[in-house]
Amino acid sequence: MNRQLAGALTGRVTKWVVLVIWLLVAAGSAGFASKLADVQNNEASSWLPESAESTRAFERLEPFQDPNAIPTTVVYHRDGGLTDDDLAAIEDDAAEFAAMEGLAEAKEGRAPSVVSPAAAEKLSFPAVSEDGSVAQTSVTFDFGSEGWNAMPDIADDLRDIASLDGGDVYIAGAGGQAADSAEAFGGIDTTLLAGTLSVVILILLFTYRSPILWILPIFSAIVGLFVSQALIYFLAKYADLTVNGQSYAILTILVIGAGTDYALLLVARYREELRRHEDRHEAMGFALHRAAPALLASAATVALGMLCLLFAEMNSTAGLGPVAAIGIGVTFVVMVTLLPALLVITGRWIFWPRRPAFRSAEPTQTGIWARVGRWIAPRPRKVWVVTSILLAIACLGLLRLDTNGLSTEDSYTQEFQSVTGQQVLVDAGLVDQSNTVMVVANAGTEDAVAEAMTGLENVEPPKPPVASGDVAFVEAAIGSDPASPEAFDTVERVRDAVHDVDGADALVGGNSAFFLDTRDAANRDNLVIIPIVLLLVFLILMALLRSVLAPLILIATVVLSFGAALGISAVLFEYVFGFAGSDPGFPLFAFVFLVALGIDYNIFLMTRVREETMHSGTRKGALVALTSTGGVITSAGLVLAATFLVLGTIPVVFLAQLGVAVALGVILDTMIVRSVLVTAINMDLGGRIWWPSKLDTEDHQLTADEVAAPLETVH
């Protein structure tokens, strides 16, 4: 940042102007920020691209199915068998269901909105198990514009009606799963914010050793979050930006975590300058001038890395890109304007009881990172080779990473009614009639399509075909969990069969088809986006460091760190947490966050190394940079790791795994990669690390006296 601009932002008058402007912006944003949860779209169909077969099938289904209709299965179970009185009570419940408001209007040729066991028998599909212990009633509601968010209330209404004295009742099927998903993300705004702020405050209290200094970074981060949420609300409402529960959760974590990281780095530099300048305004001007380029490079790297997600086929993944980029961009602006203003307004007393007095000694000469640097200096090559080998060994854990997807039962970290009800149906040999393959084809070919589907493994006999205009519809239930590998195999068999019907132009949709297309789109995104992110980060580093070799080495270290983090995570997922697998999109999300955030810490370190190199050479500069930035970067890493671990409070396996992997990767980056591996490489290569810039000069090896000498930073 230009020295004059930095000084202007924190002047004796302008600091108050900056504060007032941000207070007005925050006040205006708060109301809209609270509405962001209202524009979330968590329906699977909205996550897929228009080119997906299930999406195209869904669009052609309109004559036969209301797009807002969600079938729900009420499952009744009694050990020892349902009695005649039980079956009569179930029919009475169905009559009450039929009187509820919001039932979907039955389309011509389709089953009615409420199908009791007795009605199911007339429609020729079983709704009572052979042993008589389980029965099911299907209820289909039209949710209109409320969609997924209305399902929890509907599920509660169904539970109020359905009863089985001495037995069990479960709300399952697509509607039950939607209700449980809504519950999993319920209260996410307050739960995540409270959890994230709690861990960050604890870490800041430990880092600053001050009972009051933490207030300023936290206040600034909350302002950044409110403004980000307000901007994203408008984009979701008026520009069709896809925002779901996952991106909402990640936004909160990212803004608080990254904002606190930026604050830690700026406050650390400000503390240094307060020891050199008696006037706090002048000290902040120099601190901003020195720190802003690294903060800007960091924010730009993360934001542009997130925007690479726009190349994703998955709408949910592509939607996260601008959501995260806006969050990072706003947070950066807040942290280089509002936070400096607050710091100079409050003065040195905000650091109490460890106020940095003018001309006091730098507290970095004998700290832990000074000792680590002095230990590395005599043996840098041995250190980086051994460290690289250990990280490569950790990468072997990737062999245990299964990204073929999770069944509904395995997608949550706690037990939900829909999952239990689904399993009760499977154990009883019943098929959930809400889980179907839906085939649309050209009118006149429906009989041939139905015949092609008949007899396929895991496919129930198709229901009578229906035609409307030039479109025909054939539906059949499948006997597997909608998101299971068995269901995916079934969908592929159905697609192979109906695609071979001449003149049908058949398209296969339904829940399992959505999940299958989601898996395929996620696998494609992994292959396409990861190289784009690496290329982008390389170009940013090359421009920042004015070198080719240094960016290549930094990219290699971060990729190695990513592989090690995922390898260790895979072992933990399988043998410690007992997860059945991972979501197909997990590697991409983990990669984008770990590479973007991991490069962050290397940017903070390497910009300081470059600054010190001009003063004392690369090898000595690497030692000075590690010593002066080690504590603050480690604290920043701990903050970010802790905030991502808060994702584990949401009972969704994908988010829990993402939190663990990113937290582990960030700790590896800050504790091992940045402090040991990169520092050792810097000391080994010396000035050659800057090839082909002017700093690419032969650097003398540090003598024992130079290593032991007091470390002076650039003033």
Buried (B, 14 or more C-beta within 10 A) or exposed (E): BEEEEBBBBBBEEBBEEBBEEBEEBBEEBBEBBBBBBEBBBBBBBBBBBEEBBBBBBBEBBEBBBBBBBBBBBBBBBBEEEBBEEBBEBBBEBBEBBEEBEBBBEBBEBBBBBBBBBBBBEEEEBBBBBEEBBBBBBBBBBBBEEBBBBBBBEBBEBBBEBBEBEEBBBBBBBBBBBBBBBBBBBBEBBEBBBEBBBEBBBEBBBEBBEBEBBBBBBBBBBBBBBBBBBBBBBBBBBEEEBBBBBBBBBBBBBBBBBBBBBBBBBBBBBBBBBBBBBEEBBBBBBBBBBBBBBBBBBBBBBBBBBBBBBBBBBBBBBBBBBBBBBBBBBBBBBBBBBBBBBBBBBBEBEBBEEEBBEEEEEBEBEEBEBBEBBBEBBBEBEEBBBBBBEEBEEBBBBBEBBEBEBBBBBBBBBEEBBBBBBBBBBBEBEBBBBBBBBBBBBBBEBBEBBBBBBEEBEBBBEBBEBBBBEEBBBBBBBBBBBBBBBBBBBBBBBBBEBBBEBEEBBBBBBBBBBBBBBBBBBBBBBBEBBBEBBBEBBBEBBBEBBBBBBBBBBBBEBBBBBBBBBBBBBBBBBBEEBEBBBBBBBBBBBBBBBBBBBBBBBBBBBBBBBBBBBEEBBBBBBBBBBBBBBBBBBBBBBBBBBBBBBBBBBBBBBBBBBBBBBBBBBBBBBBBBBBBBBBBBBBBBBBBBBBBEBEBBBEBEEBEEEBBEEEBBBBE
